[in-house]
């Protein structure tokens, strides 16, 4: 048996570079597949089993004759935010890869009720026949790899279990087992509730899309949807692109999220707006002023114009900010105006506010 172990380790060392290349390929492929299907995920981790871990596995199982019988030398872990996305990811894997169903495990079906952390899928895969015909994959068509799929809460529990050394196959005192079971139940309920909350938000957005914005409160989701659907914002965007001769249009979800967070804070702190229709009415009322202000503001602030030329897309949400600025300029609300420049020092903020007031007076006096 010892000779066979040495043989397997020697074969592993010989093929290590191929395993590493295969691992990198699968990491890229999985990210591309998830992005194409618009399935959100927290992270994708890939690894090649280290020699010491492989040696322990060979000793423990005492059954391997060939290296290709060890199906998890290359492994990948996909961590999702929500349980409902786990099922989408698993379905995608079954669609895109050849599955070794004998060695794959759905641990939800076999583990004790208090083992929340390992309620995950362990799927043994290989390249499917169609993809194996492609040049970049043909060298890996005989290799198998393992994909683990779990939620971020399941992963957190598994990491904590590992850290404190809890194993179900040792005599854990009843008092500790009860604590583990109680915590596991709380986390499992949280996982279910997060999935339900995601679905509720999705249904809420769908309702707004169908019924319009009448009587819709201002919140992150409703403001985002308004930004993405407003014809007035599209009109202002087209005007700015033409006047500033912008050629690069790129959407940044991160920028949109940051802008919405800032503007919600400004709306809640410095305005009486409660519903989306109030923002829409303000936008329609000041549309021409907003157009002129943004163009003049960009020309005067050269760095802003450079940024527009690098990354401009109204769905980032910035036009809503200028609409609010016009509201504050109309009422000479200096504190509200200052809130648009959170990163500036007090003197710089005062200078920016004074410039905004100056530009507003110029465009309204013509």
Buried (B, 14 or more C-beta within 10 A) or exposed (E): EEEEBEEBBEEBEEBEEBBBBBBEBBBEBBBEBBEEEEBEBEEBEBBBBEEEEBBEBBEEEEEBEEBEEBBBBBBBBBBBBBBBBBBBBBEBBBEBBBBBEEBBBBBEEEBEEBBBBBBBBBBBBBBBEEBBEEEEBEBBBEBBBBBBBBBBBBBBBBEEBEEEEBEEEEEBEEEEBEEBBEBBEEBBEEBEEBBEEBEEEEEBBEEBEEEEBEEBEBEEBBBBBBBBBBEBBBBBBEBBBEBBEBEEEEEBEEBBBEBBEBBBEBBEEBBEBEBBBBBBEBBEBBBEBBBBBBBBBBEBBEEBBEEBBEBBBBBBBBBBBBBBBBBBBBEEBBEBBBBBBEEBEEEEBBEBBEEBBEBBEEBEEE
